[in-house]
């Protein structure tokens, strides 16, 4: 059939024959009554289409597809600026895959792309660093870094004072406000007593303030006198480092984030990193940026991009230091709202996938550490008693086996790890927030963070070590009676426990040897053996597992653990306490620290862990297939968003 060009089809239809005939030998035709149009190919893609949809076809499918075959920077940028999310994701993916451009082409994209595209490039694996402009030179300041940090801290503390009011519990309000004011008092003291002749670089190491006399008032409670002694001691260590590290907890609330941005906080962070470019400072900076990016205001995200932080975060995300790399990845994930609406709050680490990915996600695997543990260090590979030979494969140790091993063995899972602070004694100064440090208080906080991270939208496999297992049980109980978190409970498809004290710990044996347990922390008190709270929690857990028929695998330790150089080894969690009485229970010839640390990928501990997780994923996938529900991908989310865009 010859090509027929109908002027009533418009400019878009006039353009199609020239494009498609060159590529596909396609014939564009119009019906005799001019009421429909179609495209004849060997396979009929569109049999007919209304005139009013002609431009829509060109915009949504044909032109993006043709542009995707181009290597022209401007053409690919045009895709990245599309109104349709699927087209934007395609454009960013194509830009990130470009490896053979000249430097000027990367610089052109760096200058011409919008902030959303640049964030996507920074969050794409293997994207060229030349896509990101360097940080702009800072305007010289008359203030030292320590002064800027102190002033910023005072402003943030004042905001926190206003948001710490708790009308339902005046006593708790006072405790929180006292905590808010401690750092502010020290900052004010520094500004009043600072040494104008001190070398600014030295302030990041040590700055001796004037010594203040402390008078002990015997009429005051012991706690208040201890606080006076604390202030007296810490004031001798006031420096820029102290103010800088105090900023991180002040960046977790939306009101404080806005104040941080208005008071040139990003420029202050840049000055700090230029003055002291080490990994510890970089890690805190990445954590602060991740907290700021957790808020959805586009102004915050644009400011981070314009301040040149994308290139820095991209570099940090590829660092050998696992903590720094994951903190930078968290910041990029929070910035990249075009890829996912999930938000990773403070203490939530995304171990996999680390970048934008096209793989289907069938389940979430959530790791929660125990007492004195960490989101990364708890899940490291077991330390070798004797260093391996240099040419041995076991010489390469992993600092986080879920990130390096499990991600490779379960590529269709999303892996998260949660961090929270714990202590053994009230001497650590954590007594002012007792309610927040209980199992219930921590679980409420974790549930909200997990909900924001999208946990509950797909099957969940929980992995807990020690106290982390108790937190998992507490979260499942709380989620049952709360509609906000009910999907977190109903989505649970597997439970994996390492050395979890379901029936408590025998602290009596330990307290006789450890003097600091004369003032046990909230965490320690709740883990006492035969605790009625633990008994009630475990009874609910057993009923839940049996009622829902949820697979459960538990590992128990048989070796004693050395907790101090001067104290003998003790069995922290007995097999009677680590056996939940449901599911499968196995003992391992390991101590409490190593019960969650496989020695290698070929170890029995890891092989059984992997087999259990894969079985849970398979069973949950079969259930979802029967229900007609499949996993989520970048494209499926984009398609849903595009459909909503069309409707609106």
C-alpha positions as CSV (number, residue, x, y, z in Angstrom):
1,X,0.0,0.0,0.0
2,X,1.5,3.4,-0.9
3,X,2.1,6.0,1.8
4,X,-0.9,8.4,2.2
5,X,-0.3,11.7,3.9
6,X,-3.4,13.3,5.2
7,X,-3.0,17.0,6.1
8,X,-5.7,16.6,8.7
9,X,-3.5,14.3,10.8
10,X,-1.3,17.3,11.8
11,X,2.4,17.9,11.9
12,X,3.2,14.9,14.0
13,X,1.6,12.5,11.5
14,X,3.4,14.3,8.6
15,X,6.7,13.6,10.3
16,X,6.1,9.9,11.0
17,X,6.5,8.5,7.4
18,X,10.0,10.0,7.0
19,X,11.1,8.5,10.3
20,X,9.5,5.1,10.3
21,X,10.0,4.2,6.7
22,X,13.7,4.8,7.1
23,X,13.8,2.5,10.1
24,X,11.1,-0.1,9.7
25,X,9.5,0.2,6.2
26,X,6.3,1.3,7.9
27,X,3.3,2.7,5.9
28,X,1.2,5.3,7.5
29,X,-2.4,5.4,6.2
30,X,-5.7,7.0,6.8
31,X,-9.1,5.5,6.5
32,X,-11.3,6.7,3.6
33,X,-13.7,8.4,6.0
34,X,-10.7,10.0,7.8
35,X,-12.0,8.7,11.2
36,X,-9.1,6.5,12.1
37,X,-5.4,5.9,11.4
38,X,-3.1,3.0,11.7
39,X,0.4,1.7,11.2
40,X,1.0,-1.5,9.2
41,X,4.1,-3.5,10.2
42,X,4.8,-7.2,10.0
43,X,3.3,-7.3,13.5
44,X,0.4,-4.9,13.9
45,X,1.4,-2.6,16.8
46,X,-1.5,-0.2,16.4
47,X,-4.4,-1.3,14.3
48,X,-6.2,2.0,14.6
49,X,-6.0,5.1,16.7
50,X,-8.1,8.2,17.1
51,X,-6.8,11.4,15.6
52,X,-6.7,13.0,19.0
53,X,-4.2,10.4,20.2
54,X,-1.7,10.9,17.4
55,X,0.5,13.3,19.3
56,X,0.3,11.1,22.4
57,X,1.8,8.2,20.4
58,X,4.6,10.3,19.2
59,X,5.4,11.7,22.7
60,X,5.1,8.5,24.7
61,X,6.5,5.8,22.6
62,X,7.9,6.5,19.2
63,X,10.0,9.6,19.8
64,X,11.6,8.4,23.1
65,X,12.4,5.0,21.5
66,X,14.1,6.7,18.6
67,X,15.9,9.2,20.8
68,X,17.2,6.3,22.9
69,X,19.3,5.2,19.9
70,X,21.1,8.5,19.9
71,X,24.4,9.4,21.6
72,X,23.8,13.1,21.3
73,X,23.9,14.8,24.7
74,X,21.1,17.2,24.0
75,X,18.8,14.5,22.6
76,X,19.3,12.4,25.7
77,X,18.8,15.4,28.0
78,X,15.5,15.9,26.2
79,X,14.4,12.4,27.4
80,X,15.4,13.3,31.0
81,X,13.1,16.3,31.0
82,X,10.0,14.4,29.9
83,X,6.8,14.7,31.8
84,X,6.7,10.9,31.9
85,X,8.7,9.1,34.6
86,X,9.5,6.1,32.5
87,X,11.0,8.3,29.8
88,X,13.1,10.2,32.4
89,X,14.4,7.0,33.9
90,X,15.3,5.8,30.4
91,X,17.2,9.1,29.6
92,X,19.2,8.9,32.8
93,X,20.1,5.3,32.3
94,X,21.3,6.1,28.8
95,X,23.4,9.1,30.0
96,X,25.0,7.0,32.7
97,X,26.0,4.4,30.2
98,X,28.0,6.8,28.1
99,X,31.7,6.0,28.4
100,X,33.2,7.4,25.2
101,X,32.3,11.1,25.2
102,X,34.8,13.9,25.2
103,X,35.1,15.9,28.4
104,X,33.3,18.9,27.0
105,X,30.2,16.7,26.4
106,X,30.1,15.6,30.1
107,X,30.5,19.2,31.2
108,X,27.7,20.2,28.9
109,X,25.3,17.8,30.6
110,X,26.6,18.9,34.0
111,X,25.7,22.5,33.2
112,X,22.5,21.9,31.2
113,X,20.8,19.1,33.2
114,X,18.2,19.8,35.9
115,X,18.9,18.8,39.5
116,X,16.7,15.7,39.2
117,X,18.7,14.4,36.3
118,X,22.0,15.0,38.0
119,X,20.8,13.2,41.2
120,X,19.8,10.2,39.0
121,X,23.2,10.2,37.4
122,X,24.9,10.3,40.8
123,X,22.7,7.4,42.0
124,X,23.5,5.3,38.9
125,X,26.3,2.7,38.9
126,X,29.3,3.5,36.8
127,X,28.3,7.0,35.8
128,X,31.2,9.2,34.8
129,X,32.4,11.6,37.6
130,X,32.7,14.4,34.9
131,X,28.9,14.7,35.0
132,X,29.3,16.6,38.3
133,X,30.7,20.1,38.7
134,X,33.2,20.7,41.5
135,X,32.1,22.5,44.6
136,X,32.1,26.3,44.1
137,X,34.8,28.3,45.9
138,X,33.6,29.6,49.3
139,X,33.3,33.3,50.1
140,X,36.0,34.2,52.7
141,X,34.5,34.5,56.1
142,X,35.6,36.7,59.0
143,X,34.5,34.0,61.4
144,X,36.4,30.8,62.2
145,X,34.9,27.4,61.5
146,X,34.5,26.9,65.2
147,X,32.5,30.1,65.5
148,X,30.3,29.2,62.5
149,X,29.6,25.8,64.0
150,X,28.9,27.2,67.4
151,X,26.5,29.8,66.1
152,X,24.7,27.2,63.9
153,X,24.4,24.8,66.8
154,X,22.9,27.5,69.0
155,X,20.2,28.3,66.4
156,X,19.4,24.6,65.9
157,X,19.2,24.0,69.7
158,X,16.8,27.0,70.1
159,X,14.5,25.4,67.4
160,X,14.7,22.1,69.2
161,X,13.7,23.8,72.5
162,X,10.5,25.0,70.8
163,X,9.7,21.5,69.5
164,X,10.5,19.5,72.6
165,X,7.3,20.6,74.5
166,X,5.4,17.6,75.8
167,X,2.2,18.8,77.4
168,X,1.1,15.2,78.3
169,X,4.3,14.6,80.3
170,X,5.9,17.8,81.7
171,X,8.7,15.8,83.4
172,X,9.7,14.2,80.1
173,X,9.6,17.7,78.5
174,X,12.1,19.0,81.0
175,X,14.5,16.1,80.4
176,X,14.4,16.6,76.7
177,X,14.8,20.3,76.9
178,X,17.8,19.8,79.2
179,X,19.4,17.5,76.6
180,X,18.6,20.1,73.9
181,X,20.3,22.8,75.9
182,X,23.6,21.1,76.9
183,X,25.3,21.6,73.6
184,X,23.9,25.1,73.3
185,X,25.4,26.0,76.7
186,X,28.8,24.8,75.6
187,X,28.6,26.7,72.3
188,X,27.6,29.9,74.1
189,X,30.5,29.4,76.6
190,X,32.9,28.9,73.7
191,X,31.9,32.1,72.0
192,X,32.3,34.1,75.2
193,X,35.7,32.7,76.1
194,X,37.3,31.9,72.7
195,X,40.9,32.7,72.1
196,X,41.2,35.1,69.1
197,X,44.9,34.1,68.6
198,X,44.3,30.4,68.3
199,X,45.2,28.6,65.1
200,X,42.0,27.7,63.3
201,X,43.3,24.3,62.2
202,X,44.3,23.4,65.7
203,X,40.7,23.8,66.8
204,X,39.9,20.5,65.3
205,X,42.2,18.7,67.6
206,X,42.2,20.4,71.0
207,X,41.3,23.8,72.4
208,X,41.7,24.2,76.1
209,X,39.0,26.6,77.5
210,X,39.3,28.4,80.8
211,X,38.9,26.2,83.8
212,X,35.7,26.7,85.7
213,X,35.3,26.0,89.4
214,X,32.6,23.5,90.3
215,X,31.0,23.6,93.6
216,X,29.2,20.5,94.7
217,X,25.8,21.2,96.4
218,X,25.1,18.4,98.8
219,X,21.4,19.4,98.9
220,X,21.0,18.6,95.2
221,X,20.3,15.1,93.9
222,X,23.3,13.1,92.9
223,X,22.2,13.2,89.2
224,X,22.4,17.0,89.1
225,X,25.8,17.1,90.7
226,X,27.0,14.5,88.2
227,X,25.8,16.7,85.4
228,X,27.8,19.7,86.9
229,X,30.9,17.5,86.9
230,X,30.2,16.5,83.3
231,X,29.9,20.1,82.2
232,X,33.1,21.0,84.1
233,X,35.0,18.3,82.3
234,X,33.7,18.7,78.8
235,X,34.2,22.5,78.8
236,X,37.9,21.8,78.7
237,X,37.5,20.0,75.4
238,X,35.3,22.5,73.6
239,X,36.4,22.7,70.0
240,X,35.2,22.8,66.5
241,X,35.1,19.0,66.4
242,X,32.7,18.9,69.3
243,X,30.3,21.4,67.7
244,X,30.6,19.6,64.3
245,X,29.7,16.1,65.7
246,X,26.8,17.7,67.7
247,X,25.2,18.8,64.4
248,X,24.2,15.3,63.3
249,X,21.3,14.8,65.8
250,X,20.2,18.3,65.1
251,X,19.5,17.6,61.4
252,X,16.8,14.9,61.9
253,X,13.7,17.2,62.2
254,X,12.1,19.1,59.4
255,X,12.1,22.4,61.3
256,X,15.8,22.1,62.0
257,X,16.6,21.1,58.4
258,X,15.0,24.3,57.2
259,X,16.9,26.4,59.7
260,X,20.2,24.5,58.8
261,X,19.7,25.5,55.1
262,X,18.8,29.1,55.8
263,X,21.9,29.6,58.0
264,X,24.3,28.5,55.3
265,X,24.8,25.0,56.8
266,X,26.0,23.5,53.5
267,X,28.8,26.1,53.2
268,X,29.8,25.4,56.8
269,X,30.0,21.6,56.0
270,X,32.2,22.4,53.0
271,X,34.6,24.5,55.1
272,X,34.9,21.7,57.7
273,X,35.6,19.1,55.1
274,X,38.2,21.3,53.3
275,X,39.9,22.0,56.6
276,X,39.9,18.4,57.9
277,X,39.4,15.9,55.0
278,X,39.4,12.6,56.8
279,X,36.9,9.7,56.8
280,X,35.4,10.4,60.2
281,X,34.4,14.0,59.2
282,X,33.2,12.7,55.8
283,X,31.0,10.1,57.5
284,X,29.3,12.6,59.7
285,X,28.8,15.0,56.8
286,X,27.3,12.2,54.7
287,X,24.9,11.3,57.6
288,X,23.9,15.0,57.9
289,X,23.3,15.3,54.2
290,X,21.3,12.1,54.3
291,X,19.1,13.5,57.1
292,X,18.5,16.7,55.2
293,X,17.7,14.8,52.0
294,X,15.1,12.8,53.8
295,X,12.7,15.8,53.6
296,X,10.9,16.0,50.3
297,X,11.3,19.8,49.7
298,X,12.8,20.3,46.3
299,X,14.5,23.4,47.5
300,X,16.7,21.3,49.8
301,X,17.6,18.9,47.1
302,X,18.3,21.7,44.6
303,X,20.5,23.4,47.2
304,X,22.5,20.2,47.8
305,X,23.1,19.9,44.0
306,X,24.0,23.5,43.5
307,X,26.5,23.4,46.4
308,X,28.4,20.7,44.5
309,X,27.8,17.8,46.9
310,X,26.7,15.3,44.3
311,X,30.3,14.7,43.1
312,X,31.5,14.4,46.6
313,X,28.8,11.9,47.6
314,X,29.4,9.9,44.4
315,X,33.1,9.7,45.3
316,X,32.4,8.7,48.9
317,X,29.8,6.1,47.8
318,X,32.7,4.2,46.1
319,X,35.1,4.5,49.1
320,X,36.6,1.3,50.6
321,X,35.3,2.4,54.0
322,X,32.0,0.6,54.2
323,X,30.4,2.9,56.7
324,X,31.3,6.0,54.7
325,X,30.2,4.4,51.4
326,X,26.8,3.3,52.8
327,X,26.1,6.7,54.4
328,X,26.8,8.4,51.1
329,X,24.6,5.9,49.3
330,X,21.8,6.6,51.8
331,X,22.1,10.3,51.1
332,X,21.9,9.7,47.3
333,X,18.9,7.4,47.7
334,X,17.1,10.0,49.8
335,X,17.8,12.6,47.1
336,X,16.7,10.4,44.3
337,X,12.9,10.7,44.6
338,X,12.4,10.3,40.9
339,X,13.5,6.7,41.3
340,X,11.7,5.8,44.6
341,X,9.6,7.6,47.1
342,X,11.1,5.5,49.9
343,X,12.9,7.5,52.6
344,X,15.7,6.0,54.7
345,X,15.8,7.8,58.0
346,X,18.7,8.2,60.4
347,X,20.0,4.7,61.3
348,X,18.4,3.0,58.3
349,X,21.1,1.6,55.9
350,X,20.2,0.3,52.4
351,X,22.7,-2.6,51.8
352,X,21.3,-3.6,48.5
353,X,20.5,-2.4,45.8
354,X,23.0,0.4,46.2
355,X,22.1,2.1,42.9
356,X,19.2,2.4,40.5
357,X,18.3,-1.1,39.4
358,X,16.0,-2.7,36.8
359,X,15.8,-6.0,38.8
360,X,12.5,-7.1,40.2
361,X,12.4,-6.9,44.0
362,X,10.4,-9.9,45.5
363,X,11.1,-9.4,49.2
364,X,12.7,-7.1,51.9
365,X,15.3,-8.6,54.2
366,X,15.7,-6.5,57.4
367,X,18.7,-7.0,59.7
368,X,18.6,-5.7,63.3
369,X,21.7,-6.0,65.6
370,X,21.8,-6.5,69.3
371,X,23.2,-4.9,72.4
372,X,26.3,-2.9,71.8
373,X,26.2,-3.9,68.1
374,X,26.0,-1.9,64.9
375,X,24.2,-2.0,61.5
376,X,27.4,-2.9,59.8
377,X,29.9,-4.3,62.4
378,X,27.5,-6.9,63.8
379,X,27.2,-8.5,60.3
380,X,30.9,-8.6,59.5
381,X,32.7,-11.9,58.5
382,X,34.1,-13.8,61.5
383,X,37.7,-12.7,62.3
384,X,40.3,-15.3,61.5
385,X,42.3,-16.5,64.6
386,X,45.4,-16.8,62.4
387,X,46.1,-14.5,59.4
388,X,45.6,-16.3,56.1
389,X,48.3,-16.4,53.5
390,X,48.4,-13.5,51.1
391,X,47.5,-15.7,48.2
392,X,44.6,-17.4,50.0
393,X,41.0,-16.6,48.8
394,X,39.9,-16.2,52.4
395,X,42.4,-13.3,52.7
396,X,39.7,-11.0,51.3
397,X,37.4,-10.5,54.3
398,X,34.0,-8.7,54.0
399,X,33.1,-6.0,56.5
400,X,29.4,-6.8,55.9
401,X,28.3,-10.2,54.6
402,X,24.7,-9.3,53.9
403,X,25.9,-6.5,51.6
404,X,28.6,-8.6,49.8
405,X,27.4,-12.2,50.0
406,X,23.7,-12.2,50.4
407,X,23.1,-9.5,47.8
408,X,24.9,-11.6,45.2
409,X,23.1,-14.8,46.2
410,X,19.7,-13.1,46.5
411,X,19.7,-10.4,43.7
412,X,15.9,-10.0,43.8
413,X,15.8,-9.0,47.4
414,X,16.1,-5.5,49.0
415,X,18.4,-5.7,52.1
416,X,18.1,-3.2,54.9
417,X,20.0,-2.9,58.2
418,X,18.9,-0.8,61.2
419,X,21.2,0.9,63.7
420,X,20.4,2.1,67.2
421,X,22.5,3.1,70.2
422,X,22.7,0.9,73.3
423,X,24.5,0.9,76.6
424,X,25.1,-1.4,79.5
425,X,25.1,1.2,82.3
426,X,23.4,4.5,83.2
427,X,26.9,5.9,83.6
428,X,26.9,6.4,79.8
429,X,24.6,9.4,80.3
430,X,21.6,7.9,78.5
431,X,19.2,8.0,81.4
432,X,17.3,11.1,80.3
433,X,15.4,9.3,77.5
434,X,14.4,6.2,79.4
435,X,11.0,5.7,77.6
436,X,12.6,5.9,74.2
437,X,15.2,3.3,75.1
438,X,12.7,0.6,76.1
439,X,11.9,-2.3,73.7
440,X,8.5,-0.6,73.1
441,X,9.9,2.8,72.6
442,X,12.6,1.7,70.2
443,X,10.2,-0.5,68.3
444,X,7.8,2.4,67.7
445,X,10.6,4.5,66.3
446,X,11.8,1.6,64.1
447,X,8.3,0.9,62.8
448,X,7.9,4.5,61.6
449,X,11.3,4.5,59.9
450,X,10.6,1.1,58.2
451,X,7.2,2.4,57.0
452,X,8.8,5.4,55.5
453,X,11.4,3.1,53.8
454,X,8.5,1.2,52.1
455,X,8.8,-1.9,54.3
456,X,5.4,-3.6,54.3
457,X,4.8,-3.3,50.5
458,X,6.3,-6.7,49.8
459,X,7.2,-9.8,51.8
460,X,9.5,-9.3,54.8
461,X,12.2,-11.7,56.1
462,X,13.5,-10.5,59.6
463,X,17.0,-11.3,60.8
464,X,17.9,-10.4,64.4
465,X,20.9,-10.9,66.6
466,X,20.5,-10.9,70.4
467,X,18.3,-7.9,71.5
468,X,17.5,-7.3,67.8
469,X,15.3,-10.4,67.8
470,X,13.4,-9.1,70.8
471,X,12.8,-5.8,68.9
472,X,11.5,-7.7,65.9
473,X,9.0,-9.5,68.2
474,X,8.0,-6.3,69.8
475,X,7.4,-4.6,66.4
476,X,5.3,-7.4,65.2
477,X,3.1,-7.1,68.3
478,X,2.8,-3.3,68.0
479,X,2.0,-3.5,64.3
480,X,-0.9,-5.9,64.9
481,X,-3.0,-3.2,66.6
482,X,-2.0,-0.2,64.4
483,X,-3.4,0.3,61.0
484,X,-0.4,2.4,60.0
485,X,1.9,-0.6,60.4
486,X,-0.4,-3.6,60.0
487,X,1.1,-4.5,56.6
488,X,4.5,-4.9,58.2
489,X,3.1,-7.7,60.3
490,X,0.9,-9.3,57.5
491,X,3.9,-9.2,55.0
492,X,6.2,-11.1,57.3
493,X,7.2,-14.4,55.6
494,X,10.3,-15.5,57.5
495,X,12.1,-15.1,60.9
496,X,15.8,-15.8,61.4
497,X,17.3,-15.4,64.9
498,X,20.9,-15.6,66.1
499,X,21.4,-16.0,69.9
500,X,18.2,-14.2,70.8
501,X,17.5,-14.3,74.6
502,X,13.7,-15.1,74.3
503,X,13.6,-15.9,78.0
504,X,16.2,-13.3,79.1
505,X,19.8,-13.4,80.2
506,X,21.2,-14.6,83.5
507,X,22.6,-11.2,84.5
508,X,23.2,-12.5,88.1
509,X,26.2,-14.4,87.0
510,X,27.5,-11.3,85.2
511,X,26.7,-8.7,87.7
512,X,28.8,-10.3,90.3
513,X,31.8,-9.8,88.0
514,X,31.0,-6.5,86.3
515,X,30.8,-3.5,88.6
516,X,29.1,-1.3,86.0
517,X,26.0,-3.4,86.2
518,X,25.3,-2.0,89.6
519,X,23.7,0.8,87.6
520,X,22.3,-1.2,84.7
521,X,20.8,0.6,81.7
522,X,17.2,0.2,80.6
523,X,18.3,-2.3,77.9
524,X,20.0,-4.5,80.5
525,X,17.1,-4.4,83.0
526,X,14.6,-5.5,80.3
527,X,16.7,-8.5,79.4
528,X,16.6,-10.0,82.9
529,X,15.7,-13.7,83.1
530,X,12.1,-14.6,83.9
531,X,10.9,-11.1,83.1
532,X,7.1,-11.0,82.9
533,X,7.4,-8.6,80.0
534,X,9.5,-11.0,78.0
535,X,7.2,-13.9,78.8
536,X,4.2,-12.0,77.6
537,X,6.0,-10.9,74.5
538,X,7.2,-14.4,73.7
539,X,3.7,-15.9,74.2
540,X,2.3,-13.5,71.7
541,X,5.1,-14.3,69.3
542,X,4.6,-18.0,69.5
543,X,0.8,-17.6,68.8
544,X,1.6,-15.3,65.9
545,X,4.0,-17.7,64.3
546,X,1.8,-20.8,64.7
547,X,-1.4,-18.9,63.6
548,X,0.3,-17.6,60.4
549,X,2.4,-20.7,59.8
550,X,5.5,-18.5,59.3
551,X,8.9,-20.2,58.8
552,X,11.3,-19.6,61.7
553,X,15.0,-20.6,62.0
554,X,17.0,-20.0,65.2
555,X,20.6,-20.5,66.0
556,X,21.9,-20.9,69.6
557,X,25.5,-20.5,70.9
558,X,27.3,-23.2,72.9
559,X,30.6,-21.4,73.6
560,X,31.2,-18.9,76.3
561,X,32.0,-15.3,75.4
562,X,34.8,-13.2,76.8
563,X,33.4,-9.7,77.6
564,X,36.4,-8.2,79.2
565,X,40.2,-8.9,79.5
566,X,39.9,-9.1,83.3
567,X,36.8,-11.2,83.5
568,X,36.3,-14.9,82.8
569,X,34.2,-16.1,79.9
570,X,30.5,-16.7,80.4
571,X,27.6,-18.2,78.4
572,X,25.5,-15.1,77.7
573,X,22.5,-16.8,76.1
574,X,21.8,-20.4,77.1
575,X,20.3,-22.8,74.7
576,X,17.1,-22.8,76.8
577,X,16.7,-19.1,76.2
578,X,17.7,-19.0,72.6
579,X,15.3,-21.8,71.6
580,X,11.9,-20.0,70.8
581,X,9.9,-23.3,70.9
582,X,8.6,-22.7,67.3
583,X,10.2,-23.5,64.0
584,X,13.6,-25.0,63.6
585,X,16.4,-24.6,66.3
586,X,20.0,-25.5,65.8
587,X,23.1,-25.0,68.1
588,X,26.4,-23.9,66.8
589,X,29.9,-24.2,68.3
590,X,30.2,-20.4,68.5
591,X,30.1,-17.7,71.1
592,X,27.6,-14.9,71.3
593,X,29.6,-12.5,69.2
594,X,30.3,-14.9,66.4
595,X,26.9,-16.6,66.2
596,X,25.9,-14.1,63.5
597,X,29.3,-13.9,61.8
598,X,29.9,-16.7,59.2
599,X,33.6,-17.6,58.8
600,X,33.1,-18.0,55.0
601,X,30.5,-18.4,52.3
602,X,31.1,-22.2,52.5
603,X,30.5,-22.3,56.3
604,X,27.5,-24.3,57.6
605,X,26.1,-21.1,59.3
606,X,26.0,-19.1,56.1
607,X,24.8,-22.0,53.9
608,X,21.9,-22.7,56.2
609,X,21.1,-19.0,56.5
610,X,21.1,-18.6,52.7
611,X,19.0,-21.8,52.2
612,X,16.4,-20.5,54.7
613,X,16.1,-17.0,53.2
614,X,15.9,-18.4,49.6
615,X,13.2,-20.9,50.7
616,X,11.2,-18.1,52.3
617,X,11.5,-15.9,49.2
618,X,10.4,-18.8,47.0
619,X,7.3,-19.6,49.1
620,X,6.3,-16.0,49.3
621,X,6.7,-15.6,45.6
622,X,4.5,-18.6,44.9
623,X,1.9,-17.1,47.2
624,X,2.0,-13.8,45.4
625,X,1.7,-15.5,42.0
626,X,-1.4,-17.3,43.2
627,X,-2.7,-14.0,44.3
628,X,-1.8,-12.3,41.0
629,X,0.7,-10.0,42.6
630,X,4.3,-9.8,41.3
631,X,7.4,-8.0,42.4
632,X,8.2,-4.3,42.0
633,X,10.6,-2.9,39.5
634,X,11.7,0.6,38.5
635,X,9.6,0.3,35.4
636,X,6.4,-0.9,37.1
637,X,6.5,2.1,39.5
638,X,7.2,4.4,36.6
639,X,4.3,3.0,34.6
640,X,1.9,3.5,37.5
641,X,3.1,7.1,37.9
642,X,2.7,7.7,34.2
643,X,-0.9,6.4,34.3
644,X,-1.6,8.8,37.1
645,X,-0.1,11.6,35.1
646,X,-2.3,10.8,32.1
647,X,-5.4,10.8,34.4
648,X,-4.6,14.1,36.0
